[in-house]
């Protein structure tokens, strides 16, 4: 999850810090949801390669609602 955050298109330092804080406190699902929702809300373009990683992680962790709408942001 930390690597996924580093590769994400997020640029707002406070959001990145919030996600890291959640991860540090074992709140994986909340951190993942926060990261994905900010990407969506900020309408940040993502590559197909980057999109595939959170989708696979959401499927693995049974949290498909976390990545809902991210496919609308595909840049390539």
PyMOL Python script that loads the backbone (N, CA, C, O; Angstrom):
from pymol import cmd

cmd.read_pdbstr("""\
ATOM      1  N   UNK A   1       0.818  -1.179   0.000  1.00  0.00           N
ATOM      2  CA  UNK A   1       0.000   0.000   0.000  1.00  0.00           C
ATOM      3  C   UNK A   1       0.871   1.254   0.000  1.00  0.00           C
ATOM      4  O   UNK A   1       0.542   2.233  -0.670  1.00  0.00           O
ATOM      5  N   UNK A   2       1.967   1.235   0.738  1.00  0.00           N
ATOM      6  CA  UNK A   2       2.858   2.402   0.773  1.00  0.00           C
ATOM      7  C   UNK A   2       3.439   2.676  -0.613  1.00  0.00           C
ATOM      8  O   UNK A   2       3.535   3.832  -1.025  1.00  0.00           O
ATOM      9  N   UNK A   3       3.824   1.632  -1.330  1.00  0.00           N
ATOM     10  CA  UNK A   3       4.359   1.807  -2.684  1.00  0.00           C
ATOM     11  C   UNK A   3       3.287   2.351  -3.622  1.00  0.00           C
ATOM     12  O   UNK A   3       3.570   3.185  -4.481  1.00  0.00           O
ATOM     13  N   UNK A   4       2.074   1.881  -3.455  1.00  0.00           N
ATOM     14  CA  UNK A   4       0.964   2.361  -4.270  1.00  0.00           C
ATOM     15  C   UNK A   4       0.722   3.847  -4.020  1.00  0.00           C
ATOM     16  O   UNK A   4       0.452   4.601  -4.955  1.00  0.00           O
ATOM     17  N   UNK A   5       0.819   4.261  -2.775  1.00  0.00           N
ATOM     18  CA  UNK A   5       0.671   5.677  -2.433  1.00  0.00           C
ATOM     19  C   UNK A   5       1.767   6.499  -3.095  1.00  0.00           C
ATOM     20  O   UNK A   5       1.498   7.562  -3.655  1.00  0.00           O
ATOM     21  N   UNK A   6       2.994   6.014  -3.033  1.00  0.00           N
ATOM     22  CA  UNK A   6       4.115   6.742  -3.633  1.00  0.00           C
ATOM     23  C   UNK A   6       3.947   6.902  -5.142  1.00  0.00           C
ATOM     24  O   UNK A   6       4.368   7.911  -5.708  1.00  0.00           O
ATOM     25  N   UNK A   7       3.341   5.925  -5.787  1.00  0.00           N
ATOM     26  CA  UNK A   7       3.152   5.958  -7.235  1.00  0.00           C
ATOM     27  C   UNK A   7       1.856   6.645  -7.645  1.00  0.00           C
ATOM     28  O   UNK A   7       1.607   6.839  -8.835  1.00  0.00           O
ATOM     29  N   UNK A   8       1.044   7.007  -6.687  1.00  0.00           N
ATOM     30  CA  UNK A   8      -0.249   7.606  -7.000  1.00  0.00           C
ATOM     31  C   UNK A   8      -0.067   9.028  -7.528  1.00  0.00           C
ATOM     32  O   UNK A   8       0.987   9.636  -7.343  1.00  0.00           O
ATOM     33  N   UNK A   9      -1.097   9.550  -8.185  1.00  0.00           N
ATOM     34  CA  UNK A   9      -1.008  10.916  -8.694  1.00  0.00           C
ATOM     35  C   UNK A   9      -1.314  11.979  -7.638  1.00  0.00           C
ATOM     36  O   UNK A   9      -1.390  13.164  -7.964  1.00  0.00           O
ATOM     37  N   UNK A  10      -1.489  11.576  -6.389  1.00  0.00           N
ATOM     38  CA  UNK A  10      -1.775  12.548  -5.330  1.00  0.00           C
ATOM     39  C   UNK A  10      -0.626  13.530  -5.188  1.00  0.00           C
ATOM     40  O   UNK A  10       0.542  13.143  -5.233  1.00  0.00           O
ATOM     41  N   UNK A  11      -0.963  14.805  -5.016  1.00  0.00           N
ATOM     42  CA  UNK A  11       0.067  15.830  -4.860  1.00  0.00           C
ATOM     43  C   UNK A  11      -0.134  16.668  -3.606  1.00  0.00           C
ATOM     44  O   UNK A  11       0.778  17.390  -3.200  1.00  0.00           O
ATOM     45  N   UNK A  12      -1.295  16.590  -2.989  1.00  0.00           N
ATOM     46  CA  UNK A  12      -1.572  17.392  -1.796  1.00  0.00           C
ATOM     47  C   UNK A  12      -0.874  16.744  -0.596  1.00  0.00           C
ATOM     48  O   UNK A  12      -1.216  15.633  -0.190  1.00  0.00           O
ATOM     49  N   UNK A  13       0.093  17.447  -0.045  1.00  0.00           N
ATOM     50  CA  UNK A  13       0.918  16.906   1.032  1.00  0.00           C
ATOM     51  C   UNK A  13       0.089  16.474   2.239  1.00  0.00           C
ATOM     52  O   UNK A  13       0.398  15.463   2.869  1.00  0.00           O
ATOM     53  N   UNK A  14      -0.952  17.223   2.566  1.00  0.00           N
ATOM     54  CA  UNK A  14      -1.778  16.883   3.728  1.00  0.00           C
ATOM     55  C   UNK A  14      -2.519  15.565   3.522  1.00  0.00           C
ATOM     56  O   UNK A  14      -2.674  14.787   4.463  1.00  0.00           O
ATOM     57  N   UNK A  15      -2.967  15.315   2.320  1.00  0.00           N
ATOM     58  CA  UNK A  15      -3.662  14.061   2.023  1.00  0.00           C
ATOM     59  C   UNK A  15      -2.692  12.891   2.104  1.00  0.00           C
ATOM     60  O   UNK A  15      -3.005  11.856   2.692  1.00  0.00           O
ATOM     61  N   UNK A  16      -1.527  13.055   1.518  1.00  0.00           N
ATOM     62  CA  UNK A  16      -0.505  12.003   1.562  1.00  0.00           C
ATOM     63  C   UNK A  16      -0.128  11.715   3.011  1.00  0.00           C
ATOM     64  O   UNK A  16       0.021  10.555   3.396  1.00  0.00           O
ATOM     65  N   UNK A  17       0.025  12.761   3.815  1.00  0.00           N
ATOM     66  CA  UNK A  17       0.353  12.583   5.233  1.00  0.00           C
ATOM     67  C   UNK A  17      -0.770  11.860   5.959  1.00  0.00           C
ATOM     68  O   UNK A  17      -0.506  11.006   6.805  1.00  0.00           O
ATOM     69  N   UNK A  18      -2.020  12.187   5.643  1.00  0.00           N
ATOM     70  CA  UNK A  18      -3.157  11.511   6.278  1.00  0.00           C
ATOM     71  C   UNK A  18      -3.163  10.023   5.955  1.00  0.00           C
ATOM     72  O   UNK A  18      -3.389   9.193   6.836  1.00  0.00           O
ATOM     73  N   UNK A  19      -2.915   9.690   4.701  1.00  0.00           N
ATOM     74  CA  UNK A  19      -2.896   8.284   4.298  1.00  0.00           C
ATOM     75  C   UNK A  19      -1.752   7.556   5.004  1.00  0.00           C
ATOM     76  O   UNK A  19      -1.932   6.438   5.486  1.00  0.00           O
ATOM     77  N   UNK A  20      -0.601   8.172   5.064  1.00  0.00           N
ATOM     78  CA  UNK A  20       0.536   7.556   5.767  1.00  0.00           C
ATOM     79  C   UNK A  20       0.222   7.356   7.255  1.00  0.00           C
ATOM     80  O   UNK A  20       0.560   6.327   7.840  1.00  0.00           O
ATOM     81  N   UNK A  21      -0.427   8.350   7.848  1.00  0.00           N
ATOM     82  CA  UNK A  21      -0.806   8.264   9.265  1.00  0.00           C
ATOM     83  C   UNK A  21      -1.750   7.081   9.493  1.00  0.00           C
ATOM     84  O   UNK A  21      -1.574   6.306  10.433  1.00  0.00           O
ATOM     85  N   UNK A  22      -2.735   6.956   8.634  1.00  0.00           N
ATOM     86  CA  UNK A  22      -3.679   5.839   8.758  1.00  0.00           C
ATOM     87  C   UNK A  22      -2.957   4.503   8.624  1.00  0.00           C
ATOM     88  O   UNK A  22      -3.219   3.570   9.382  1.00  0.00           O
ATOM     89  N   UNK A  23      -2.055   4.415   7.665  1.00  0.00           N
ATOM     90  CA  UNK A  23      -1.284   3.179   7.481  1.00  0.00           C
ATOM     91  C   UNK A  23      -0.444   2.863   8.721  1.00  0.00           C
ATOM     92  O   UNK A  23      -0.366   1.712   9.149  1.00  0.00           O
ATOM     93  N   UNK A  24       0.167   3.872   9.279  1.00  0.00           N
ATOM     94  CA  UNK A  24       1.023   3.675  10.448  1.00  0.00           C
ATOM     95  C   UNK A  24       0.240   3.176  11.658  1.00  0.00           C
ATOM     96  O   UNK A  24       0.791   2.539  12.556  1.00  0.00           O
ATOM     97  N   UNK A  25      -1.054   3.478  11.663  1.00  0.00           N
ATOM     98  CA  UNK A  25      -1.899   3.058  12.774  1.00  0.00           C
ATOM     99  C   UNK A  25      -2.752   1.832  12.438  1.00  0.00           C
ATOM    100  O   UNK A  25      -3.729   1.531  13.123  1.00  0.00           O
ATOM    101  N   UNK A  26      -2.363   1.140  11.379  1.00  0.00           N
ATOM    102  CA  UNK A  26      -3.030  -0.113  11.047  1.00  0.00           C
ATOM    103  C   UNK A  26      -4.398   0.025  10.412  1.00  0.00           C
ATOM    104  O   UNK A  26      -5.145  -0.949  10.323  1.00  0.00           O
ATOM    105  N   UNK A  27      -4.728   1.211   9.976  1.00  0.00           N
ATOM    106  CA  UNK A  27      -6.035   1.463   9.350  1.00  0.00           C
ATOM    107  C   UNK A  27      -5.907   1.327   7.833  1.00  0.00           C
ATOM    108  O   UNK A  27      -6.100   2.293   7.095  1.00  0.00           O
ATOM    109  N   UNK A  28      -5.577   0.113   7.378  1.00  0.00           N
ATOM    110  CA  UNK A  28      -5.323  -0.117   5.965  1.00  0.00           C
ATOM    111  C   UNK A  28      -6.517   0.247   5.097  1.00  0.00           C
ATOM    112  O   UNK A  28      -6.366   0.984   4.123  1.00  0.00           O
ATOM    113  N   UNK A  29      -7.688  -0.251   5.427  1.00  0.00           N
ATOM    114  CA  UNK A  29      -8.859  -0.032   4.586  1.00  0.00           C
ATOM    115  C   UNK A  29      -9.217   1.455   4.500  1.00  0.00           C
ATOM    116  O   UNK A  29      -9.572   1.947   3.428  1.00  0.00           O
ATOM    117  N   UNK A  30      -9.126   2.158   5.607  1.00  0.00           N
ATOM    118  CA  UNK A  30      -9.425   3.583   5.603  1.00  0.00           C
ATOM    119  C   UNK A  30      -8.384   4.349   4.782  1.00  0.00           C
ATOM    120  O   UNK A  30      -8.729   5.279   4.053  1.00  0.00           O
ATOM    121  N   UNK A  31      -7.122   3.961   4.899  1.00  0.00           N
ATOM    122  CA  UNK A  31      -6.065   4.604   4.123  1.00  0.00           C
ATOM    123  C   UNK A  31      -6.281   4.389   2.627  1.00  0.00           C
ATOM    124  O   UNK A  31      -6.146   5.315   1.827  1.00  0.00           O
ATOM    125  N   UNK A  32      -6.615   3.170   2.268  1.00  0.00           N
ATOM    126  CA  UNK A  32      -6.848   2.842   0.861  1.00  0.00           C
ATOM    127  C   UNK A  32      -8.046   3.616   0.321  1.00  0.00           C
ATOM    128  O   UNK A  32      -7.984   4.186  -0.768  1.00  0.00           O
ATOM    129  N   UNK A  33      -9.125   3.633   1.077  1.00  0.00           N
ATOM    130  CA  UNK A  33     -10.320   4.367   0.665  1.00  0.00           C
ATOM    131  C   UNK A  33     -10.058   5.853   0.531  1.00  0.00           C
ATOM    132  O   UNK A  33     -10.542   6.496  -0.400  1.00  0.00           O
ATOM    133  N   UNK A  34      -9.292   6.397   1.463  1.00  0.00           N
ATOM    134  CA  UNK A  34      -8.956   7.822   1.418  1.00  0.00           C
ATOM    135  C   UNK A  34      -8.148   8.141   0.172  1.00  0.00           C
ATOM    136  O   UNK A  34      -8.439   9.108  -0.531  1.00  0.00           O
ATOM    137  N   UNK A  35      -7.134   7.329  -0.102  1.00  0.00           N
ATOM    138  CA  UNK A  35      -6.306   7.550  -1.276  1.00  0.00           C
ATOM    139  C   UNK A  35      -7.151   7.510  -2.559  1.00  0.00           C
ATOM    140  O   UNK A  35      -7.064   8.404  -3.402  1.00  0.00           O
ATOM    141  N   UNK A  36      -7.954   6.476  -2.687  1.00  0.00           N
ATOM    142  CA  UNK A  36      -8.763   6.326  -3.900  1.00  0.00           C
ATOM    143  C   UNK A  36      -9.794   7.444  -4.032  1.00  0.00           C
ATOM    144  O   UNK A  36     -10.014   7.954  -5.131  1.00  0.00           O
ATOM    145  N   UNK A  37     -10.420   7.824  -2.939  1.00  0.00           N
ATOM    146  CA  UNK A  37     -11.449   8.865  -3.030  1.00  0.00           C
ATOM    147  C   UNK A  37     -10.847  10.216  -3.389  1.00  0.00           C
ATOM    148  O   UNK A  37     -11.462  10.988  -4.124  1.00  0.00           O
ATOM    149  N   UNK A  38      -9.649  10.515  -2.881  1.00  0.00           N
ATOM    150  CA  UNK A  38      -9.010  11.777  -3.253  1.00  0.00           C
ATOM    151  C   UNK A  38      -8.590  11.782  -4.720  1.00  0.00           C
ATOM    152  O   UNK A  38      -8.701  12.804  -5.396  1.00  0.00           O
ATOM    153  N   UNK A  39      -8.114  10.659  -5.204  1.00  0.00           N
ATOM    154  CA  UNK A  39      -7.781  10.579  -6.635  1.00  0.00           C
ATOM    155  C   UNK A  39      -9.028  10.859  -7.463  1.00  0.00           C
ATOM    156  O   UNK A  39      -8.981  11.609  -8.438  1.00  0.00           O
ATOM    157  N   UNK A  40     -10.130  10.258  -7.072  1.00  0.00           N
ATOM    158  CA  UNK A  40     -11.390  10.445  -7.803  1.00  0.00           C
ATOM    159  C   UNK A  40     -11.910  11.870  -7.656  1.00  0.00           C
ATOM    160  O   UNK A  40     -12.243  12.515  -8.650  1.00  0.00           O
ATOM    161  N   UNK A  41     -11.982  12.360  -6.427  1.00  0.00           N
ATOM    162  CA  UNK A  41     -12.537  13.693  -6.178  1.00  0.00           C
ATOM    163  C   UNK A  41     -11.721  14.800  -6.839  1.00  0.00           C
ATOM    164  O   UNK A  41     -12.279  15.794  -7.306  1.00  0.00           O
ATOM    165  N   UNK A  42     -10.410  14.629  -6.879  1.00  0.00           N
ATOM    166  CA  UNK A  42      -9.558  15.636  -7.516  1.00  0.00           C
ATOM    167  C   UNK A  42      -9.434  15.435  -9.019  1.00  0.00           C
ATOM    168  O   UNK A  42      -8.746  16.193  -9.703  1.00  0.00           O
ATOM    169  N   UNK A  43     -10.119  14.389  -9.533  1.00  0.00           N
ATOM    170  CA  UNK A  43     -10.142  14.118 -10.971  1.00  0.00           C
ATOM    171  C   UNK A  43      -8.722  13.991 -11.535  1.00  0.00           C
ATOM    172  O   UNK A  43      -8.391  14.572 -12.569  1.00  0.00           O
ATOM    173  N   UNK A  44      -7.891  13.214 -10.825  1.00  0.00           N
ATOM    174  CA  UNK A  44      -6.495  13.050 -11.213  1.00  0.00           C
ATOM    175  C   UNK A  44      -6.357  11.923 -12.237  1.00  0.00           C
ATOM    176  O   UNK A  44      -6.798  10.802 -11.985  1.00  0.00           O
ATOM    177  N   UNK A  45      -5.755  12.208 -13.380  1.00  0.00           N
ATOM    178  CA  UNK A  45      -5.587  11.161 -14.386  1.00  0.00           C
ATOM    179  C   UNK A  45      -4.645  10.061 -13.893  1.00  0.00           C
ATOM    180  O   UNK A  45      -3.651  10.331 -13.220  1.00  0.00           O
ATOM    181  N   UNK A  46      -4.975   8.827 -14.239  1.00  0.00           N
ATOM    182  CA  UNK A  46      -4.127   7.684 -13.876  1.00  0.00           C
ATOM    183  C   UNK A  46      -3.905   6.821 -15.106  1.00  0.00           C
ATOM    184  O   UNK A  46      -4.727   6.785 -16.022  1.00  0.00           O
ATOM    185  N   UNK A  47      -2.791   6.138 -15.103  1.00  0.00           N
ATOM    186  CA  UNK A  47      -2.483   5.240 -16.214  1.00  0.00           C
ATOM    187  C   UNK A  47      -3.209   3.912 -16.011  1.00  0.00           C
ATOM    188  O   UNK A  47      -3.665   3.611 -14.907  1.00  0.00           O
ATOM    189  N   UNK A  48      -3.313   3.138 -17.057  1.00  0.00           N
ATOM    190  CA  UNK A  48      -3.923   1.803 -16.945  1.00  0.00           C
ATOM    191  C   UNK A  48      -3.137   0.927 -15.974  1.00  0.00           C
ATOM    192  O   UNK A  48      -3.715   0.154 -15.209  1.00  0.00           O
ATOM    193  N   UNK A  49      -1.817   1.059 -16.015  1.00  0.00           N
ATOM    194  CA  UNK A  49      -0.964   0.267 -15.123  1.00  0.00           C
ATOM    195  C   UNK A  49      -1.240   0.627 -13.670  1.00  0.00           C
ATOM    196  O   UNK A  49      -1.380  -0.257 -12.825  1.00  0.00           O
ATOM    197  N   UNK A  50      -1.319   1.919 -13.377  1.00  0.00           N
ATOM    198  CA  UNK A  50      -1.592   2.316 -12.001  1.00  0.00           C
ATOM    199  C   UNK A  50      -3.016   1.938 -11.597  1.00  0.00           C
ATOM    200  O   UNK A  50      -3.243   1.553 -10.450  1.00  0.00           O
ATOM    201  N   UNK A  51      -3.951   2.037 -12.489  1.00  0.00           N
ATOM    202  CA  UNK A  51      -5.341   1.681 -12.204  1.00  0.00           C
ATOM    203  C   UNK A  51      -5.473   0.205 -11.855  1.00  0.00           C
ATOM    204  O   UNK A  51      -6.245  -0.161 -10.969  1.00  0.00           O
ATOM    205  N   UNK A  52      -4.730  -0.629 -12.540  1.00  0.00           N
ATOM    206  CA  UNK A  52      -4.827  -2.076 -12.320  1.00  0.00           C
ATOM    207  C   UNK A  52      -4.405  -2.469 -10.903  1.00  0.00           C
ATOM    208  O   UNK A  52      -4.960  -3.407 -10.331  1.00  0.00           O
ATOM    209  N   UNK A  53      -3.450  -1.776 -10.347  1.00  0.00           N
ATOM    210  CA  UNK A  53      -2.955  -2.136  -9.006  1.00  0.00           C
ATOM    211  C   UNK A  53      -3.986  -1.917  -7.911  1.00  0.00           C
ATOM    212  O   UNK A  53      -4.227  -2.842  -7.135  1.00  0.00           O
ATOM    213  N   UNK A  54      -4.613  -0.737  -7.801  1.00  0.00           N
ATOM    214  CA  UNK A  54      -5.631  -0.599  -6.757  1.00  0.00           C
ATOM    215  C   UNK A  54      -6.856  -1.480  -7.002  1.00  0.00           C
ATOM    216  O   UNK A  54      -7.487  -1.940  -6.050  1.00  0.00           O
ATOM    217  N   UNK A  55      -7.194  -1.715  -8.264  1.00  0.00           N
ATOM    218  CA  UNK A  55      -8.321  -2.592  -8.558  1.00  0.00           C
ATOM    219  C   UNK A  55      -8.027  -4.009  -8.065  1.00  0.00           C
ATOM    220  O   UNK A  55      -8.877  -4.644  -7.441  1.00  0.00           O
ATOM    221  N   UNK A  56      -6.831  -4.495  -8.346  1.00  0.00           N
ATOM    222  CA  UNK A  56      -6.445  -5.834  -7.878  1.00  0.00           C
ATOM    223  C   UNK A  56      -6.421  -5.895  -6.358  1.00  0.00           C
ATOM    224  O   UNK A  56      -6.855  -6.887  -5.771  1.00  0.00           O
ATOM    225  N   UNK A  57      -5.926  -4.859  -5.723  1.00  0.00           N
ATOM    226  CA  UNK A  57      -5.878  -4.816  -4.268  1.00  0.00           C
ATOM    227  C   UNK A  57      -7.283  -4.774  -3.680  1.00  0.00           C
ATOM    228  O   UNK A  57      -7.557  -5.434  -2.677  1.00  0.00           O
ATOM    229  N   UNK A  58      -8.167  -4.009  -4.291  1.00  0.00           N
ATOM    230  CA  UNK A  58      -9.560  -3.936  -3.822  1.00  0.00           C
ATOM    231  C   UNK A  58     -10.245  -5.289  -3.962  1.00  0.00           C
ATOM    232  O   UNK A  58     -11.011  -5.690  -3.086  1.00  0.00           O
ATOM    233  N   UNK A  59      -9.978  -5.987  -5.046  1.00  0.00           N
ATOM    234  CA  UNK A  59     -10.555  -7.317  -5.228  1.00  0.00           C
ATOM    235  C   UNK A  59     -10.005  -8.294  -4.192  1.00  0.00           C
ATOM    236  O   UNK A  59     -10.746  -9.104  -3.635  1.00  0.00           O
ATOM    237  N   UNK A  60      -8.710  -8.213  -3.941  1.00  0.00           N
ATOM    238  CA  UNK A  60      -8.071  -9.099  -2.974  1.00  0.00           C
ATOM    239  C   UNK A  60      -8.603  -8.866  -1.558  1.00  0.00           C
ATOM    240  O   UNK A  60      -8.779  -9.815  -0.794  1.00  0.00           O
ATOM    241  N   UNK A  61      -8.856  -7.620  -1.217  1.00  0.00           N
ATOM    242  CA  UNK A  61      -9.306  -7.262   0.130  1.00  0.00           C
ATOM    243  C   UNK A  61     -10.826  -7.133   0.225  1.00  0.00           C
ATOM    244  O   UNK A  61     -11.350  -6.753   1.273  1.00  0.00           O
ATOM    245  N   UNK A  62     -11.533  -7.444  -0.853  1.00  0.00           N
ATOM    246  CA  UNK A  62     -13.004  -7.378  -0.884  1.00  0.00           C
ATOM    247  C   UNK A  62     -13.520  -5.979  -0.542  1.00  0.00           C
ATOM    248  O   UNK A  62     -14.452  -5.826   0.248  1.00  0.00           O
ATOM    249  N   UNK A  63     -12.902  -4.961  -1.148  1.00  0.00           N
ATOM    250  CA  UNK A  63     -13.363  -3.584  -0.960  1.00  0.00           C
ATOM    251  C   UNK A  63     -13.566  -2.902  -2.318  1.00  0.00           C
ATOM    252  O   UNK A  63     -12.977  -1.853  -2.576  1.00  0.00           O
ATOM    253  N   UNK A  64     -14.397  -3.494  -3.188  1.00  0.00           N
ATOM    254  CA  UNK A  64     -14.542  -2.944  -4.541  1.00  0.00           C
ATOM    255  C   UNK A  64     -15.089  -1.520  -4.572  1.00  0.00           C
ATOM    256  O   UNK A  64     -14.845  -0.787  -5.530  1.00  0.00           O
ATOM    257  N   UNK A  65     -15.821  -1.123  -3.545  1.00  0.00           N
ATOM    258  CA  UNK A  65     -16.366   0.234  -3.525  1.00  0.00           C
ATOM    259  C   UNK A  65     -15.259   1.289  -3.459  1.00  0.00           C
ATOM    260  O   UNK A  65     -15.477   2.435  -3.850  1.00  0.00           O
ATOM    261  N   UNK A  66     -14.099   0.919  -2.977  1.00  0.00           N
ATOM    262  CA  UNK A  66     -12.980   1.862  -2.861  1.00  0.00           C
ATOM    263  C   UNK A  66     -12.500   2.372  -4.211  1.00  0.00           C
ATOM    264  O   UNK A  66     -12.046   3.511  -4.318  1.00  0.00           O
ATOM    265  N   UNK A  67     -12.597   1.546  -5.234  1.00  0.00           N
ATOM    266  CA  UNK A  67     -12.055   1.934  -6.558  1.00  0.00           C
ATOM    267  C   UNK A  67     -13.148   2.329  -7.551  1.00  0.00           C
ATOM    268  O   UNK A  67     -12.875   2.565  -8.728  1.00  0.00           O
ATOM    269  N   UNK A  68     -14.364   2.394  -7.071  1.00  0.00           N
ATOM    270  CA  UNK A  68     -15.480   2.763  -7.961  1.00  0.00           C
ATOM    271  C   UNK A  68     -15.229   4.129  -8.565  1.00  0.00           C
ATOM    272  O   UNK A  68     -14.959   5.083  -7.835  1.00  0.00           O
ATOM    273  N   UNK A  69     -15.312   4.246  -9.867  1.00  0.00           N
ATOM    274  CA  UNK A  69     -15.151   5.490 -10.583  1.00  0.00           C
ATOM    275  C   UNK A  69     -13.742   5.781 -11.067  1.00  0.00           C
ATOM    276  O   UNK A  69     -13.549   6.665 -11.902  1.00  0.00           O
ATOM    277  N   UNK A  70     -12.754   5.053 -10.559  1.00  0.00           N
ATOM    278  CA  UNK A  70     -11.387   5.339 -10.985  1.00  0.00           C
ATOM    279  C   UNK A  70     -11.172   5.079 -12.469  1.00  0.00           C
ATOM    280  O   UNK A  70     -10.308   5.695 -13.093  1.00  0.00           O
ATOM    281  N   UNK A  71     -11.960   4.162 -13.037  1.00  0.00           N
ATOM    282  CA  UNK A  71     -11.807   3.867 -14.465  1.00  0.00           C
ATOM    283  C   UNK A  71     -12.154   5.088 -15.317  1.00  0.00           C
ATOM    284  O   UNK A  71     -11.726   5.171 -16.468  1.00  0.00           O
ATOM    285  N   UNK A  72     -12.914   6.025 -14.781  1.00  0.00           N
ATOM    286  CA  UNK A  72     -13.252   7.251 -15.510  1.00  0.00           C
ATOM    287  C   UNK A  72     -12.050   8.171 -15.663  1.00  0.00           C
ATOM    288  O   UNK A  72     -12.083   9.102 -16.468  1.00  0.00           O
ATOM    289  N   UNK A  73     -11.000   7.924 -14.908  1.00  0.00           N
ATOM    290  CA  UNK A  73      -9.837   8.806 -14.887  1.00  0.00           C
ATOM    291  C   UNK A  73      -8.663   8.309 -15.734  1.00  0.00           C
ATOM    292  O   UNK A  73      -7.591   8.914 -15.730  1.00  0.00           O
ATOM    293  N   UNK A  74      -8.867   7.214 -16.454  1.00  0.00           N
ATOM    294  CA  UNK A  74      -7.776   6.652 -17.262  1.00  0.00           C
ATOM    295  C   UNK A  74      -7.284   7.666 -18.291  1.00  0.00           C
ATOM    296  O   UNK A  74      -8.061   8.224 -19.066  1.00  0.00           O
ATOM    297  N   UNK A  75      -5.983   7.885 -18.274  1.00  0.00           N
ATOM    298  CA  UNK A  75      -5.375   8.888 -19.138  1.00  0.00           C
ATOM    299  C   UNK A  75      -4.849   8.326 -20.443  1.00  0.00           C
ATOM    300  O   UNK A  75      -4.596   9.086 -21.378  1.00  0.00           O
ATOM    301  N   UNK A  76      -4.679   7.016 -20.532  1.00  0.00           N
ATOM    302  CA  UNK A  76      -4.109   6.449 -21.763  1.00  0.00           C
ATOM    303  C   UNK A  76      -5.018   5.452 -22.412  1.00  0.00           C
ATOM    304  O   UNK A  76      -4.676   4.891 -23.453  1.00  0.00           O
TER     305      UNK A  76
END
""", "prot")
cmd.dss("prot")
cmd.show_as("cartoon", "prot")
cmd.util.cbc("prot")
cmd.orient("prot")
